[in-house]
Amino acid sequence: MAPRVPPPRGILPHYSVVLLLLFSAAPVLSRRQEPYYGRLIGRLTQYAHGIRGTVYAVDESTIYVRGFAYDGTGPDAYFWVGDSPQPSPEGILVPYPEDYTTRDPPVLTAHSNSDILLRLPGGRRLKDIKWISVWCRRFTVNFGDVFIPQGLDPPRPRVLPEFKRLAHGLRSGNISVLDAKTFYIPNLHYDGAGPDAYFWVGNGSEPSPFGTKVPNEMGSLKPLRGYQGEDIEIVLPGKMTAYDIDWLAVWCVEYRHNFGHVYIPKDLDVPPALGQTKITTSSTTSQTPFSATNNCKEILDKRLQVRWEIQGDHVQITLAARLRKEQYMAFGISGAEGRAAMLGADVVVAYWDTRLNRAVVSDYTITHLAQCDNERGVCPDAKLGGSDDVVLVSGSQKNGITTVTYRRPLAATEPTKDKEVLTSRSQSVIAAFGPLNSKYEANAHSFMDTTRNDVQLDFGAQNDNTCIGLAEVDPLAPSPWPPRVISRTHSLSARIGPAAGPRGYSALTGHPSWGIAWYINDQLIPEIYVERGKTYTFYVEGGEDRTNPAKFHPFYISDSSEGGFGQKREEEQRKQRVFAGVAYDSEGYPYPTAVGRYCEWTHKTIDQAASSATFEDYMKTLQLECNDGEPAVLNWTVAHETPDLLYYQCYTHNNLGWKIHVVDPGTPVPQSGDRTAAGAAATLAVSLAHALLPALLLVR
């Protein structure tokens, strides 16, 4: 008998699909005040030629000169460093710019207010020099200098532990914070099987859904591929720095699961991110679908990107999101200043019209939180006797992303229906996703589920860009493997294994997957056939460590095609019928009974599903890893009144299992093995026909 797991004393968080999210514009407070340029060395002393600038130690071999000025008239002037008591000809030239293409370093040209990054040559460090000078070699003249303070301790990269190993073979060497924005991850291993996994950063004691995606080493926001011992560097997006975050993780966004993480110390003292770190991987490329302007904000839980640009007395706005068929995105000015208000709001509804195969935009006014009745409600302006002031500029659908660009006047051309777009200060905005009705209009109810936070946008801003791109969908997915069947077997093992990407769980079930699934008798989510009145034994190895959700998968049998009984609210639990694997304590709290050691089929390298022609080929790329302990034993006697269709599932997570067909004794069933659904159904139909043929002849 498996040990009883204490029942949960509360309902796990339930994350419903929110149709309208409005995020607070309050900035995250950094542990280090910005801007930060490094350790202050001092100001350049001017002796000639208008020398000016403030000098900082970026790291032990890099110098930053902020606000540098020089008239450029010296015939042979260079940045110059040395260890003599005073600047002298015995110094060493520091080339600027560093990437010069001439035979000799270029002579220093004129600067009025430049920010300059200098790297000490020949492996020298700040402790090896005493001064920095602008020096003319031809006339041995010092135009300006600054001396290195005694005992100066410049910022240094910080070495952290490796990723905590929780799921999907994630591991690495010790991670380094190279500067305030750059992480170096050596010897990275990850099987690539998470369906929606990203580098993920945020605040709090543990990784959580309230984080931010970090582009991979290529600057892309596509879900992470597999890694086999690679050394990579990743850069935090936007204005975010390592001082703003508490952890770096590999996180599955769709299923809110942590595959592994590392904590960021509170006492960081790393170099500022001023371009001194050389990215050793391929050059970064933005994956954003926009290119017209540098103003961009991510709202609606970062699922909607809004770009804008002032064009005379109009504003051009681009919306982009991953929309489902016949779904709209909406954006506009809040009905009240300083808070999110739907009533009185002036919004634009944008969508892709599948009938016309083009983008559509429409000007809406919200006068009542009800369906439009041509007098009030969530109505197009044209239905209320007004004019549609929005002009479509362009639209596209590519790689799962719908992008729509439109223009509207800054002024409120119809004061009773429109809101002015301000360019002198920030103002409150709202946004939404929702379904279109049969008239291809926005449904009123989709505007109702809102948060109460205020989002502010400054339409007059320049280069206000915190967007980092939207994940795209690969339209060229390989075909799925045929489904598996298990029948006439009374002893079954239940282990965890990879969901096999586009060939496996999602393709077979039509349900989303978070990267793992049940393997029954080492078959990926087979359809199981059982007979009423007979007893079946499941040896469950789904994990017993409740502190690690990624490896805690109690087994149970239900009529729910989704599963996840333990994470549901009480009213949702009542909608499921449980047939095995769940018990209730004396206070009425449910708890799982099939809790045993953890066994998982893991990738030997990275996920090879896409290149494996058959499931048998795929199994050759996997290896079985089991923790110490014993499996849980679940005995299930199928009652005579059991429904025809059930599901084996995971108690703590949705979408890990698949079908159990319940039949009467003697009913012909498909043979165990690899069959297509059509083949199995045809076999069953032929068997039934032969079984019923004598009775049919008697009837005739």
Disulfide bonds with the S-S distance in Angstrom:
Cys296-Cys467 1.87
Cys372-Cys379 2.11
Cys599-Cys626 1.95
